[in-house]
Amino acid sequence: MTVLLLHGLGGDREQALSLFAPIVPHGTHLLAPDTRGHGQRDENGPAASFALDALGDDIAARVASARDSDGRSGEPLTVIGISMGAAIALRLALRQLLPIDRIVFVRPSFTDRPLPHNLRAFPVIGELLADRGAVEGEKAFLQTSLYADTHAESRLGAAGLLQQFRSPRAAERAARLIEIPRSAAFGSDDDLSSIDLPLAITWAPLDPVHPVSVAELWMDELNGAASIPIPARDDGYSEYVAATRAGVAAWLGWA
């Protein structure tokens, strides 16, 4: 079995590995690539290179290369995508770029339109990073209503936004926060019913970047997708992590 883990916006492969590697069965071929502009990937590139389809093309090529070298090119993939990674996983399935046999979409955040309300903070953070740098940019962001509104709903959600200023080479990588949220996960030209795979969606309350309304939209569009509710992060982060792992492992038959 091969498992592909896809991290979230501003994160890296370690984000996905730390959350899900502990539940992956022993002997599984585990792939967790960094997306363009994240982790060990230094590329920025033009705006078009940060579109979800372009990121999906890049991931698909890297996964195919890794699997060819290991003699696993025909083996189906179990995909677990977090937030942005969920959107990339959906694009991979819609475009049939990789042989996928099931997908878990973890707290989806992208919708059927560019720059939805829940992602509006990211281009603001990106512009502040580009214009003022990490330290002064964070100070300015702390004074915005975007930060105040997020903090009022979720202390950990607000902390996650601040982490974008503190990630490695944050100012150099500002383009990822400006451009990636401008892509839609799906649109009117996409036939989501063509994804004939077992699908599951995890969701949590009190999460302004990954609101329940987005998970509900995905469940409506992906008719038949399983729902995996998990507790709010602010109610106890260790409990949230444990519930996420348990819910995903149970659905995948790894429990």
FIKOLZA-1660 file (N, C-alpha, C; in steps of 0.1 Angstrom, whole numbers, plus 5000, padded with zeros to 4 digits):
% residues 255
   i   px   py   pz ch aa at
   1 5008 4988 5000  A  M  N
   1 5000 5000 5000  A  M CA
   1 5009 5012 5000  A  M  C
   2 5004 5023 4992  A  T  N
   2 5011 5035 4992  A  T CA
   2 5002 5046 4997  A  T  C
   3 5007 5055 5006  A  V  N
   3 4999 5066 5012  A  V CA
   3 5006 5079 5008  A  V  C
   4 4998 5088 5003  A  L  N
   4 5003 5101 4999  A  L CA
   4 4997 5111 5009  A  L  C
   5 5005 5119 5016  A  L  N
   5 5001 5129 5025  A  L CA
   5 5004 5143 5019  A  L  C
   6 4994 5151 5019  A  L  N
   6 4995 5165 5014  A  L CA
   6 4992 5175 5024  A  L  C
   7 5002 5184 5027  A  H  N
   7 5001 5194 5038  A  H CA
   7 4993 5206 5034  A  H  C
   8 4991 5215 5044  A  G  N
   8 4983 5227 5042  A  G CA
   8 4991 5239 5038  A  G  C
   9 4984 5250 5035  A  L  N
   9 4990 5262 5031  A  L CA
   9 4999 5268 5042  A  L  C
  10 5012 5271 5038  A  G  N
  10 5022 5276 5047  A  G CA
  10 5028 5265 5056  A  G  C
  11 5024 5253 5055  A  G  N
  11 5030 5242 5062  A  G CA
  11 5041 5235 5054  A  G  C
  12 5043 5223 5058  A  D  N
  12 5053 5215 5050  A  D CA
  12 5050 5200 5053  A  D  C
  13 5059 5191 5047  A  R  N
  13 5056 5177 5048  A  R CA
  13 5056 5172 5063  A  R  C
  14 5064 5179 5072  A  E  N
  14 5064 5175 5086  A  E CA
  14 5051 5177 5092  A  E  C
  15 5043 5187 5088  A  Q  N
  15 5030 5190 5093  A  Q CA
  15 5021 5177 5091  A  Q  C
  16 5021 5172 5079  A  A  N
  16 5013 5161 5076  A  A CA
  16 5019 5148 5082  A  A  C
  17 5032 5146 5083  A  L  N
  17 5038 5135 5089  A  L CA
  17 5035 5134 5104  A  L  C
  18 5036 5145 5110  A  S  N
  18 5034 5146 5125  A  S CA
  18 5020 5142 5129  A  S  C
  19 5011 5146 5120  A  L  N
  19 4997 5143 5123  A  L CA
  19 4993 5128 5120  A  L  C
  20 4998 5123 5108  A  F  N
  20 4992 5110 5103  A  F CA
  20 5002 5099 5103  A  F  C
  21 5015 5101 5103  A  A  N
  21 5025 5090 5102  A  A CA
  21 5022 5080 5114  A  A  C
  22 5019 5085 5126  A  P  N
  22 5017 5075 5137  A  P CA
  22 5006 5065 5134  A  P  C
  23 4996 5067 5125  A  I  N
  23 4986 5058 5123  A  I CA
  23 4987 5049 5110  A  I  C
  24 4998 5053 5102  A  V  N
  24 5000 5046 5090  A  V CA
  24 5005 5032 5093  A  V  C
  25 4999 5021 5087  A  P  N
  25 5003 5007 5091  A  P CA
  25 5018 5005 5087  A  P  C
  26 5024 4997 5095  A  H  N
  26 5038 4993 5093  A  H CA
  26 5040 4987 5079  A  H  C
  27 5050 4990 5072  A  G  N
  27 5053 4985 5059  A  G CA
  27 5047 4993 5048  A  G  C
  28 5039 5003 5051  A  T  N
  28 5033 5012 5040  A  T CA
  28 5044 5020 5034  A  T  C
  29 5043 5022 5021  A  H  N
  29 5051 5031 5013  A  H CA
  29 5045 5045 5015  A  H  C
  30 5052 5054 5022  A  L  N
  30 5047 5067 5026  A  L CA
  30 5054 5078 5019  A  L  C
  31 5046 5086 5012  A  L  N
  31 5050 5098 5005  A  L CA
  31 5045 5110 5011  A  L  C
  32 5053 5120 5013  A  A  N
  32 5048 5133 5019  A  A CA
  32 5057 5144 5013  A  A  C
  33 5054 5148 5001  A  P  N
  33 5062 5158 4994  A  P CA
  33 5059 5172 4999  A  P  C
  34 5069 5181 4998  A  D  N
  34 5066 5195 5000  A  D CA
  34 5061 5201 4988  A  D  C
  35 5050 5209 4989  A  T  N
  35 5045 5217 4978  A  T CA
  35 5054 5228 4974  A  T  C
  36 5053 5232 4961  A  R  N
  36 5061 5244 4957  A  R CA
  36 5060 5256 4967  A  R  C
  37 5072 5261 4970  A  G  N
  37 5072 5273 4979  A  G CA
  37 5071 5269 4994  A  G  C
  38 5071 5256 4997  A  H  N
  38 5070 5252 5011  A  H CA
  38 5081 5242 5014  A  H  C
  39 5084 5242 5027  A  G  N
  39 5094 5232 5032  A  G CA
  39 5107 5234 5026  A  G  C
  40 5112 5223 5020  A  Q  N
  40 5125 5223 5014  A  Q CA
  40 5125 5228 4999  A  Q  C
  41 5113 5232 4994  A  R  N
  41 5112 5236 4980  A  R CA
  41 5114 5252 4980  A  R  C
  42 5124 5256 4973  A  D  N
  42 5127 5270 4973  A  D CA
  42 5121 5278 4962  A  D  C
  43 5115 5271 4952  A  E  N
  43 5109 5278 4940  A  E CA
  43 5098 5288 4944  A  E  C
  44 5098 5299 4938  A  N  N
  44 5086 5308 4938  A  N CA
  44 5079 5306 4924  A  N  C
  45 5084 5313 4914  A  G  N
  45 5079 5312 4901  A  G CA
  45 5067 5322 4899  A  G  C
  46 5062 5323 4887  A  P  N
  46 5051 5332 4884  A  P CA
  46 5038 5328 4891  A  P  C
  47 5029 5337 4891  A  A  N
  47 5016 5335 4898  A  A CA
  47 5009 5322 4893  A  A  C
  48 5010 5319 4880  A  A  N
  48 5003 5307 4875  A  A CA
  48 5009 5294 4881  A  A  C
  49 5021 5295 4885  A  S  N
  49 5027 5282 4891  A  S CA
  49 5021 5279 4905  A  S  C
  50 5014 5288 4911  A  F  N
  50 5007 5286 4923  A  F CA
  50 4992 5283 4922  A  F  C
  51 4987 5281 4910  A  A  N
  51 4974 5277 4908  A  A CA
  51 4973 5262 4913  A  A  C
  52 4961 5258 4918  A  L  N
  52 4960 5245 4924  A  L CA
  52 4963 5234 4913  A  L  C
  53 4959 5236 4901  A  D  N
  53 4962 5226 4890  A  D CA
  53 4977 5225 4888  A  D  C
  54 4984 5237 4888  A  A  N
  54 4998 5236 4886  A  A CA
  54 5005 5229 4898  A  A  C
  55 5000 5232 4910  A  L  N
  55 5006 5225 4921  A  L CA
  55 5003 5210 4920  A  L  C
  56 4991 5206 4916  A  G  N
  56 4988 5192 4914  A  G CA
  56 4997 5186 4903  A  G  C
  57 4999 5193 4892  A  D  N
  57 5008 5187 4882  A  D CA
  57 5022 5185 4888  A  D  C
  58 5027 5194 4896  A  D  N
  58 5040 5193 4902  A  D CA
  58 5040 5181 4911  A  D  C
  59 5030 5180 4920  A  I  N
  59 5030 5168 4929  A  I CA
  59 5029 5155 4922  A  I  C
  60 5020 5155 4911  A  A  N
  60 5018 5142 4904  A  A CA
  60 5031 5138 4897  A  A  C
  61 5039 5147 4892  A  A  N
  61 5051 5144 4885  A  A CA
  61 5062 5139 4895  A  A  C
  62 5062 5145 4907  A  R  N
  62 5072 5140 4917  A  R CA
  62 5068 5127 4923  A  R  C
  63 5055 5125 4925  A  V  N
  63 5050 5112 4930  A  V CA
  63 5053 5101 4920  A  V  C
  64 5050 5104 4907  A  A  N
  64 5052 5094 4897  A  A CA
  64 5067 5090 4896  A  A  C
  65 5076 5100 4897  A  S  N
  65 5090 5097 4896  A  S CA
  65 5095 5089 4908  A  S  C
  66 5090 5092 4920  A  A  N
  66 5094 5084 4932  A  A CA
  66 5089 5070 4931  A  A  C
  67 5077 5068 4925  A  R  N
  67 5071 5055 4924  A  R CA
  67 5077 5047 4913  A  R  C
  68 5081 5053 4903  A  D  N
  68 5089 5046 4892  A  D CA
  68 5102 5040 4897  A  D  C
  69 5109 5049 4905  A  S  N
  69 5122 5044 4910  A  S CA
  69 5121 5033 4920  A  S  C
  70 5109 5032 4926  A  D  N
  70 5106 5021 4936  A  D CA
  70 5099 5009 4930  A  D  C
  71 5096 5010 4917  A  G  N
  71 5088 4999 4911  A  G CA
  71 5074 4998 4916  A  G  C
  72 5068 5009 4919  A  R  N
  72 5054 5009 4925  A  R CA
  72 5045 5018 4916  A  R  C
  73 5048 5020 4903  A  S  N
  73 5040 5029 4895  A  S CA
  73 5026 5025 4893  A  S  C
  74 5022 5012 4894  A  G  N
  74 5009 5008 4892  A  G CA
  74 5001 5007 4905  A  G  C
  75 5007 5009 4916  A  E  N
  75 5000 5007 4929  A  E CA
  75 4991 5019 4932  A  E  C
  76 4978 5016 4935  A  P  N
  76 4969 5027 4939  A  P CA
  76 4973 5034 4951  A  P  C
  77 4969 5047 4952  A  L  N
  77 4973 5055 4963  A  L CA
  77 4961 5058 4972  A  L  C
  78 4964 5057 4985  A  T  N
  78 4955 5063 4995  A  T CA
  78 4960 5077 4998  A  T  C
  79 4951 5087 4996  A  V  N
  79 4956 5101 4997  A  V CA
  79 4949 5108 5009  A  V  C
  80 4957 5114 5018  A  I  N
  80 4951 5122 5029  A  I CA
  80 4957 5137 5027  A  I  C
  81 4947 5146 5024  A  G  N
  81 4951 5160 5022  A  G CA
  81 4945 5169 5032  A  G  C
  82 4954 5178 5038  A  I  N
  82 4950 5187 5048  A  I CA
  82 4948 5201 5042  A  I  C
  83 4936 5206 5043  A  S  N
  83 4933 5220 5039  A  S CA
  83 4936 5223 5024  A  S  C
  84 4947 5230 5022  A  M  N
  84 4952 5232 5008  A  M CA
  84 4955 5218 5002  A  M  C
  85 4960 5209 5010  A  G  N
  85 4963 5195 5005  A  G CA
  85 4950 5188 5001  A  G  C
  86 4939 5191 5007  A  A  N
  86 4926 5185 5004  A  A CA
  86 4922 5190 4990  A  A  C
  87 4924 5203 4987  A  A  N
  87 4921 5209 4974  A  A CA
  87 4929 5203 4963  A  A  C
  88 4942 5201 4966  A  I  N
  88 4951 5195 4956  A  I CA
  88 4947 5181 4953  A  I  C
  89 4943 5173 4964  A  A  N
  89 4939 5160 4962  A  A CA
  89 4926 5159 4954  A  A  C
  90 4917 5168 4956  A  L  N
  90 4905 5169 4947  A  L CA
  90 4909 5171 4933  A  L  C
  91 4918 5180 4930  A  R  N
  91 4922 5183 4916  A  R CA
  91 4929 5171 4910  A  R  C
  92 4937 5164 4918  A  L  N
  92 4943 5152 4913  A  L CA
  92 4933 5141 4909  A  L  C
  93 4923 5140 4917  A  A  N
  93 4912 5130 4914  A  A CA
  93 4904 5134 4902  A  A  C
  94 4900 5147 4901  A  L  N
  94 4892 5151 4890  A  L CA
  94 4899 5150 4877  A  L  C
  95 4912 5152 4877  A  R  N
  95 4920 5152 4865  A  R CA
  95 4926 5138 4862  A  R  C
  96 4924 5129 4872  A  Q  N
  96 4929 5115 4871  A  Q CA
  96 4944 5115 4868  A  Q  C
  97 4952 5123 4875  A  L  N
  97 4966 5124 4873  A  L CA
  97 4974 5113 4880  A  L  C
  98 4968 5106 4890  A  L  N
  98 4974 5095 4897  A  L CA
  98 4964 5084 4899  A  L  C
  99 4969 5072 4900  A  P  N
  99 4959 5061 4904  A  P CA
  99 4955 5061 4918  A  P  C
 100 4944 5067 4922  A  I  N
 100 4940 5069 4935  A  I CA
 100 4928 5059 4938  A  I  C
 101 4928 5053 4950  A  D  N
 101 4917 5044 4953  A  D CA
 101 4908 5049 4964  A  D  C
 102 4913 5060 4972  A  R  N
 102 4905 5066 4982  A  R CA
 102 4911 5078 4987  A  R  C
 103 4903 5088 4992  A  I  N
 103 4908 5100 4997  A  I CA
 103 4902 5105 5010  A  I  C
 104 4910 5110 5019  A  V  N
 104 4904 5117 5031  A  V CA
 104 4908 5132 5029  A  V  C
 105 4897 5140 5029  A  F  N
 105 4899 5154 5028  A  F CA
 105 4898 5160 5043  A  F  C
 106 4909 5165 5048  A  V  N
 106 4910 5169 5062  A  V CA
 106 4908 5184 5063  A  V  C
 107 4897 5188 5069  A  R  N
 107 4893 5202 5071  A  R CA
 107 4895 5210 5058  A  R  C
 108 4887 5207 5048  A  P  N
 108 4889 5215 5036  A  P CA
 108 4886 5230 5038  A  P  C
 109 4893 5238 5030  A  S  N
 109 4892 5253 5032  A  S CA
 109 4889 5260 5019  A  S  C
 110 4893 5254 5008  A  F  N
 110 4890 5260 4995  A  F CA
 110 4876 5256 4990  A  F  C
 111 4870 5265 4982  A  T  N
 111 4856 5263 4978  A  T CA
 111 4855 5263 4963  A  T  C
 112 4843 5266 4958  A  D  N
 112 4840 5267 4944  A  D CA
 112 4842 5281 4938  A  D  C
 113 4849 5290 4946  A  R  N
 113 4851 5303 4941  A  R CA
 113 4865 5307 4946  A  R  C
 114 4872 5316 4938  A  P  N
 114 4885 5321 4943  A  P CA
 114 4884 5330 4955  A  P  C
 115 4894 5329 4964  A  L  N
 115 4895 5337 4976  A  L CA
 115 4882 5338 4984  A  L  C
 116 4877 5327 4989  A  P  N
 116 4865 5327 4997  A  P CA
 116 4867 5335 5010  A  P  C
 117 4856 5338 5016  A  H  N
 117 4857 5346 5028  A  H CA
 117 4866 5341 5039  A  H  C
 118 4867 5328 5041  A  N  N
 118 4875 5321 5051  A  N CA
 118 4890 5322 5048  A  N  C
 119 4894 5324 5036  A  L  N
 119 4908 5325 5032  A  L CA
 119 4913 5339 5030  A  L  C
 120 4904 5349 5033  A  R  N
 120 4908 5363 5029  A  R CA
 120 4920 5368 5037  A  R  C
 121 4923 5362 5048  A  A  N
 121 4935 5367 5056  A  A CA
 121 4948 5364 5049  A  A  C
 122 4949 5354 5041  A  F  N
 122 4962 5349 5036  A  F CA
 122 4968 5359 5026  A  F  C
 123 4961 5364 5016  A  P  N
 123 4967 5375 5008  A  P CA
 123 4971 5387 5016  A  P  C
 124 4963 5391 5026  A  V  N
 124 4967 5402 5034  A  V CA
 124 4980 5399 5041  A  V  C
 125 4982 5387 5047  A  I  N
 125 4994 5384 5053  A  I CA
 125 5006 5384 5043  A  I  C
 126 5003 5378 5031  A  G  N
 126 5013 5378 5021  A  G CA
 126 5018 5392 5017  A  G  C
 127 5008 5401 5016  A  E  N
 127 5012 5415 5012  A  E CA
 127 5020 5421 5023  A  E  C
 128 5016 5419 5035  A  L  N
 128 5024 5425 5047  A  L CA
 128 5038 5419 5047  A  L  C
 129 5039 5406 5045  A  L  N
 129 5052 5400 5045  A  L CA
 129 5061 5406 5034  A  L  C
 130 5055 5408 5022  A  A  N
 130 5062 5413 5010  A  A CA
 130 5066 5428 5013  A  A  C
 131 5057 5436 5019  A  D  N
 131 5060 5450 5020  A  D CA
 131 5067 5454 5032  A  D  C
 132 5065 5446 5044  A  R  N
 132 5071 5451 5056  A  R CA
 132 5080 5441 5063  A  R  C
 133 5080 5428 5057  A  G  N
 133 5089 5418 5064  A  G CA
 133 5081 5411 5075  A  G  C
 134 5087 5401 5081  A  A  N
 134 5080 5392 5090  A  A CA
 134 5077 5399 5103  A  A  C
 135 5086 5406 5109  A  V  N
 135 5084 5412 5122  A  V CA
 135 5074 5424 5122  A  V  C
 136 5077 5434 5113  A  E  N
 136 5068 5445 5112  A  E CA
 136 5054 5441 5106  A  E  C
 137 5055 5431 5097  A  G  N
 137 5042 5427 5091  A  G CA
 137 5033 5420 5101  A  G  C
 138 5039 5412 5110  A  E  N
 138 5031 5406 5121  A  E CA
 138 5025 5417 5130  A  E  C
 139 5033 5427 5134  A  K  N
 139 5028 5438 5142  A  K CA
 139 5016 5445 5136  A  K  C
 140 5017 5447 5123  A  A  N
 140 5006 5454 5115  A  A CA
 140 4993 5445 5115  A  A  C
 141 4996 5432 5113  A  F  N
 141 4984 5423 5112  A  F CA
 141 4977 5422 5125  A  F  C
 142 4984 5422 5136  A  L  N
 142 4978 5422 5149  A  L CA
 142 4968 5433 5151  A  L  C
 143 4969 5444 5144  A  Q  N
 143 4960 5455 5145  A  Q CA
 143 4948 5454 5136  A  Q  C
 144 4947 5444 5128  A  T  N
 144 4936 5443 5118  A  T CA
 144 4924 5437 5124  A  T  C
 145 4912 5440 5118  A  S  N
 145 4900 5433 5121  A  S CA
 145 4900 5418 5118  A  S  C
 146 4907 5415 5107  A  L  N
 146 4909 5401 5103  A  L CA
 146 4914 5392 5115  A  L  C
 147 4925 5398 5121  A  Y  N
 147 4930 5390 5132  A  Y CA
 147 4921 5390 5144  A  Y  C
 148 4915 5402 5147  A  A  N
 148 4906 5403 5159  A  A CA
 148 4894 5393 5157  A  A  C
 149 4888 5393 5145  A  D  N
 149 4876 5384 5143  A  D CA
 149 4880 5370 5144  A  D  C
 150 4892 5366 5139  A  T  N
 150 4896 5352 5139  A  T CA
 150 4899 5348 5154  A  T  C
 151 4905 5357 5161  A  H  N
 151 4909 5354 5175  A  H CA
 151 4896 5353 5184  A  H  C
 152 4886 5361 5180  A  A  N
 152 4873 5360 5188  A  A CA
 152 4866 5347 5186  A  A  C
 153 4868 5340 5175  A  E  N
 153 4862 5327 5172  A  E CA
 153 4871 5316 5177  A  E  C
 154 4884 5317 5174  A  S  N
 154 4893 5306 5177  A  S CA
 154 4907 5311 5181  A  S  C
 155 4911 5309 5193  A  R  N
 155 4925 5313 5197  A  R CA
 155 4935 5306 5189  A  R  C
 156 4934 5293 5187  A  L  N
 156 4943 5285 5179  A  L CA
 156 4943 5289 5164  A  L  C
 157 4931 5292 5159  A  G  N
 157 4930 5297 5145  A  G CA
 157 4938 5309 5143  A  G  C
 158 4937 5319 5153  A  A  N
 158 4944 5331 5152  A  A CA
 158 4959 5328 5153  A  A  C
 159 4963 5319 5162  A  A  N
 159 4977 5316 5163  A  A CA
 159 4983 5310 5150  A  A  C
 160 4974 5302 5143  A  G  N
 160 4979 5296 5130  A  G CA
 160 4981 5307 5120  A  G  C
 161 4973 5318 5120  A  L  N
 161 4976 5329 5111  A  L CA
 161 4989 5336 5114  A  L  C
 162 4992 5338 5127  A  L  N
 162 5004 5344 5131  A  L CA
 162 5016 5335 5127  A  L  C
 163 5014 5322 5127  A  Q  N
 163 5026 5314 5124  A  Q CA
 163 5030 5316 5110  A  Q  C
 164 5022 5321 5101  A  Q  N
 164 5026 5324 5087  A  Q CA
 164 5037 5334 5087  A  Q  C
 165 5038 5343 5097  A  F  N
 165 5048 5353 5097  A  F CA
 165 5061 5347 5103  A  F  C
 166 5060 5336 5110  A  R  N
 166 5071 5330 5117  A  R CA
 166 5077 5318 5110  A  R  C
 167 5072 5314 5099  A  S  N
 167 5077 5302 5092  A  S CA
 167 5090 5305 5085  A  S  C
 168 5098 5295 5082  A  P  N
 168 5111 5298 5076  A  P CA
 168 5109 5305 5063  A  P  C
 169 5118 5316 5061  A  R  N
 169 5118 5324 5049  A  R CA
 169 5104 5329 5045  A  R  C
 170 5097 5333 5055  A  A  N
 170 5083 5337 5053  A  A CA
 170 5081 5349 5043  A  A  C
 171 5090 5359 5044  A  A  N
 171 5089 5370 5035  A  A CA
 171 5092 5366 5021  A  A  C
 172 5102 5358 5019  A  E  N
 172 5107 5353 5006  A  E CA
 172 5095 5345 4999  A  E  C
 173 5087 5339 5007  A  R  N
 173 5077 5330 5002  A  R CA
 173 5063 5337 5002  A  R  C
 174 5062 5350 5003  A  A  N
 174 5049 5356 5005  A  A CA
 174 5040 5353 4993  A  A  C
 175 5046 5351 4981  A  A  N
 175 5037 5348 4969  A  A CA
 175 5028 5336 4971  A  A  C
 176 5032 5326 4979  A  R  N
 176 5023 5315 4981  A  R CA
 176 5010 5319 4988  A  R  C
 177 5011 5328 4997  A  L  N
 177 4999 5332 5005  A  L CA
 177 4990 5341 4996  A  L  C
 178 4997 5349 4987  A  I  N
 178 4989 5358 4979  A  I CA
 178 4982 5351 4968  A  I  C
 179 4989 5341 4962  A  E  N
 179 4984 5335 4949  A  E CA
 179 4975 5322 4952  A  E  C
 180 4979 5313 4960  A  I  N
 180 4973 5300 4961  A  I CA
 180 4958 5302 4965  A  I  C
 181 4954 5311 4974  A  P  N
 181 4940 5312 4978  A  P CA
 181 4931 5317 4966  A  P  C
 182 4937 5322 4956  A  R  N
 182 4929 5327 4944  A  R CA
 182 4924 5316 4935  A  R  C
 183 4928 5303 4938  A  S  N
 183 4923 5292 4931  A  S CA
 183 4911 5286 4937  A  S  C
 184 4901 5281 4929  A  A  N
 184 4890 5274 4935  A  A CA
 184 4893 5259 4934  A  A  C
 185 4887 5252 4944  A  A  N
 185 4889 5237 4945  A  A CA
 185 4882 5230 4934  A  A  C
 186 4870 5236 4930  A  F  N
 186 4862 5231 4919  A  F CA
 186 4853 5242 4914  A  F  C
 187 4848 5239 4902  A  G  N
 187 4839 5250 4896  A  G CA
 187 4828 5243 4888  A  G  C
 188 4821 5252 4881  A  S  N
 188 4809 5247 4873  A  S CA
 188 4813 5238 4862  A  S  C
 189 4825 5238 4857  A  D  N
 189 4829 5229 4847  A  D CA
 189 4834 5216 4852  A  D  C
 190 4835 5214 4865  A  D  N
 190 4840 5201 4870  A  D CA
 190 4828 5192 4874  A  D  C
 191 4829 5180 4869  A  D  N
 191 4819 5170 4872  A  D CA
 191 4824 5162 4884  A  D  C
 192 4820 5166 4896  A  L  N
 192 4825 5159 4908  A  L CA
 192 4819 5145 4910  A  L  C
 193 4808 5142 4903  A  S  N
 193 4802 5129 4903  A  S CA
 193 4811 5119 4896  A  S  C
 194 4821 5124 4888  A  S  N
 194 4830 5115 4881  A  S CA
 194 4840 5109 4890  A  S  C
 195 4841 5114 4902  A  I  N
 195 4851 5108 4912  A  I CA
 195 4844 5096 4918  A  I  C
 196 4847 5085 4913  A  D  N
 196 4840 5072 4917  A  D CA
 196 4850 5065 4927  A  D  C
 197 4852 5071 4938  A  L  N
 197 4861 5066 4948  A  L CA
 197 4855 5067 4962  A  L  C
 198 4859 5059 4972  A  P  N
 198 4855 5062 4986  A  P CA
 198 4862 5075 4990  A  P  C
 199 4853 5084 4996  A  L  N
 199 4858 5097 5000  A  L CA
 199 4853 5099 5015  A  L  C
 200 4861 5107 5022  A  A  N
 200 4857 5111 5036  A  A CA
 200 4862 5125 5038  A  A  C
 201 4854 5132 5046  A  I  N
 201 4857 5146 5049  A  I CA
 201 4857 5148 5065  A  I  C
 202 4869 5152 5070  A  T  N
 202 4869 5156 5084  A  T CA
 202 4866 5170 5086  A  T  C
 203 4859 5174 5097  A  W  N
 203 4855 5188 5099  A  W CA
 203 4854 5190 5114  A  W  C
 204 4856 5203 5118  A  A  N
 204 4856 5206 5132  A  A CA
 204 4849 5219 5134  A  A  C
 205 4842 5222 5145  A  P  N
 205 4835 5235 5147  A  P CA
 205 4846 5245 5152  A  P  C
 206 4842 5257 5152  A  L  N
 206 4850 5268 5157  A  L CA
 206 4863 5269 5150  A  L  C
 207 4863 5269 5137  A  D  N
 207 4875 5269 5129  A  D CA
 207 4873 5279 5118  A  D  C
 208 4877 5292 5120  A  P  N
 208 4874 5302 5110  A  P CA
 208 4880 5300 5096  A  P  C
 209 4892 5293 5095  A  V  N
 209 4898 5291 5082  A  V CA
 209 4892 5279 5076  A  V  C
 210 4888 5269 5084  A  H  N
 210 4882 5257 5078  A  H CA
 210 4868 5255 5084  A  H  C
 211 4859 5264 5080  A  P  N
 211 4845 5264 5086  A  P CA
 211 4837 5252 5083  A  P  C
 212 4828 5249 5091  A  V  N
 212 4819 5237 5089  A  V CA
 212 4811 5239 5075  A  V  C
 213 4808 5252 5072  A  S  N
 213 4801 5255 5060  A  S CA
 213 4808 5250 5047  A  S  C
 214 4822 5250 5048  A  V  N
 214 4829 5246 5036  A  V CA
 214 4829 5230 5036  A  V  C
 215 4830 5224 5047  A  A  N
 215 4829 5209 5047  A  A CA
 215 4815 5205 5042  A  A  C
 216 4805 5212 5046  A  E  N
 216 4791 5209 5041  A  E CA
 216 4790 5211 5026  A  E  C
 217 4796 5221 5021  A  L  N
 217 4796 5223 5007  A  L CA
 217 4803 5212 5000  A  L  C
 218 4814 5207 5005  A  W  N
 218 4821 5196 4999  A  W CA
 218 4812 5183 5000  A  W  C
 219 4806 5181 5011  A  M  N
 219 4797 5169 5012  A  M CA
 219 4785 5170 5003  A  M  C
 220 4780 5181 5001  A  D  N
 220 4769 5183 4991  A  D CA
 220 4773 5180 4977  A  D  C
 221 4785 5185 4974  A  E  N
 221 4790 5183 4960  A  E CA
 221 4795 5168 4958  A  E  C
 222 4802 5163 4968  A  L  N
 222 4807 5149 4967  A  L CA
 222 4797 5140 4974  A  L  C
 223 4786 5138 4967  A  N  N
 223 4775 5130 4972  A  N CA
 223 4780 5116 4976  A  N  C
 224 4777 5113 4989  A  G  N
 224 4782 5100 4994  A  G CA
 224 4794 5100 5002  A  G  C
 225 4801 5111 5002  A  A  N
 225 4813 5112 5010  A  A CA
 225 4810 5110 5025  A  A  C
 226 4818 5103 5032  A  A  N
 226 4816 5100 5046  A  A CA
 226 4820 5113 5054  A  A  C
 227 4813 5115 5065  A  S  N
 227 4816 5126 5074  A  S CA
 227 4823 5121 5086  A  S  C
 228 4834 5128 5089  A  I  N
 228 4842 5124 5101  A  I CA
 228 4843 5137 5110  A  I  C
 229 4834 5138 5119  A  P  N
 229 4834 5150 5128  A  P CA
 229 4845 5148 5139  A  P  C
 230 4852 5159 5142  A  I  N
 230 4863 5159 5152  A  I CA
 230 4860 5172 5161  A  I  C
 231 4866 5171 5173  A  P  N
 231 4863 5183 5182  A  P CA
 231 4871 5195 5178  A  P  C
 232 4866 5206 5183  A  A  N
 232 4873 5219 5180  A  A CA
 232 4887 5219 5187  A  A  C
 233 4897 5225 5179  A  R  N
 233 4910 5225 5185  A  R CA
 233 4911 5233 5198  A  R  C
 234 4903 5243 5199  A  D  N
 234 4904 5251 5211  A  D CA
 234 4899 5244 5223  A  D  C
 235 4891 5233 5222  A  D  N
 235 4886 5226 5233  A  D CA
 235 4896 5216 5239  A  D  C
 236 4908 5216 5232  A  G  N
 236 4919 5207 5237  A  G CA
 236 4926 5201 5225  A  G  C
 237 4938 5206 5223  A  Y  N
 237 4945 5203 5210  A  Y CA
 237 4949 5188 5210  A  Y  C
 238 4953 5182 5221  A  S  N
 238 4957 5168 5221  A  S CA
 238 4945 5160 5218  A  S  C
 239 4933 5164 5223  A  E  N
 239 4921 5156 5221  A  E CA
 239 4917 5157 5206  A  E  C
 240 4919 5169 5200  A  Y  N
 240 4917 5171 5186  A  Y CA
 240 4926 5162 5177  A  Y  C
 241 4938 5162 5181  A  V  N
 241 4948 5153 5173  A  V CA
 241 4944 5138 5174  A  V  C
 242 4941 5134 5187  A  A  N
 242 4937 5120 5189  A  A CA
 242 4924 5116 5181  A  A  C
 243 4915 5125 5181  A  A  N
 243 4902 5123 5174  A  A CA
 243 4904 5122 5159  A  A  C
 244 4912 5131 5154  A  T  N
 244 4915 5132 5140  A  T CA
 244 4922 5118 5136  A  T  C
 245 4932 5114 5143  A  R  N
 245 4938 5102 5140  A  R CA
 245 4929 5090 5141  A  R  C
 246 4921 5090 5151  A  A  N
 246 4912 5078 5153  A  A CA
 246 4901 5078 5143  A  A  C
 247 4896 5089 5139  A  G  N
 247 4885 5090 5129  A  G CA
 247 4890 5086 5115  A  G  C
 248 4902 5091 5112  A  V  N
 248 4907 5087 5099  A  V CA
 248 4912 5073 5098  A  V  C
 249 4918 5068 5109  A  A  N
 249 4922 5054 5109  A  A CA
 249 4910 5044 5109  A  A  C
 250 4900 5048 5116  A  A  N
 250 4888 5039 5116  A  A CA
 250 4882 5038 5102  A  A  C
 251 4881 5050 5095  A  W  N
 251 4875 5050 5082  A  W CA
 251 4883 5042 5072  A  W  C
 252 4896 5043 5073  A  L  N
 252 4905 5037 5064  A  L CA
 252 4907 5022 5067  A  L  C
 253 4902 5018 5079  A  G  N
 253 4904 5004 5083  A  G CA
 253 4917 5001 5089  A  G  C
 254 4923 5011 5094  A  W  N
 254 4936 5010 5101  A  W CA
 254 4935 5009 5116  A  W  C
 255 4924 5011 5121  A  A  N
 255 4922 5011 5136  A  A CA
 255 4923 4996 5141  A  A  C
% end
